[in-house]
Amino acid sequence: MTTFQTLRVAVREAARDELPTIVDIYNQAVDDGLATCDLSAFSPEERVDWFDAHHGRYRIWVADVDGEVVGWIALSPYDPKPCFVLTGSIATYVARDARSGGVGSTLRRHLVAQAKRLGFHTLVTRIWATNEASVALSEKFGWDRVAHLREVVSKDGEFIDCFLYQLVL
């Protein structure tokens, strides 16, 4: 993979044949141990149902730099109950070599615009308290920290706090 300095990022809806790259980027986060509660990597085959569930109002977009997928963002249901239909949950992942190059910011801007267009009222995201980059990204875009959940993540014998962030559109 190329190392990126100043990035020209295009965001577009993810294609199913990009699932291996999307999973690889996610697995990097699993390996890093800072951004996901999954403790082991996935294969692309294990994520097909997840990918296929993102259609209609719920989508996955990728960040493309010169034809290479370097990040992705998903808009997912917050809760399946009908009263939460206007609330979406988001997840953002950026390839190691593309971090700090504006990819996360570009993806977040795109998702917020799309969520508004799709009629969402509010977005939420859950971030480990130790994930300083994701906390900074959310606060940069005006997301409010609405909850501090103490010791809800159990990883390698340690407990980690988690923050809940919200953006009312």
Buried (B, 14 or more C-beta within 10 A) or exposed (E): EEEBEEBEBEBEEBEEEBBEBBBBBBBBBBEEBBBBEEEEBBEBEEBEEBBEEBEEBBBBBBBBBEEBBBBBBBBBBBEEEEEBBBBBBBBBBBBEEBBEBBBBBBBBBBBBEBBEEBEBEBBBBBBBBBBEBBBEBBEEBEBEEEEEEEEBBEEEEEEBBBBBBBBEE
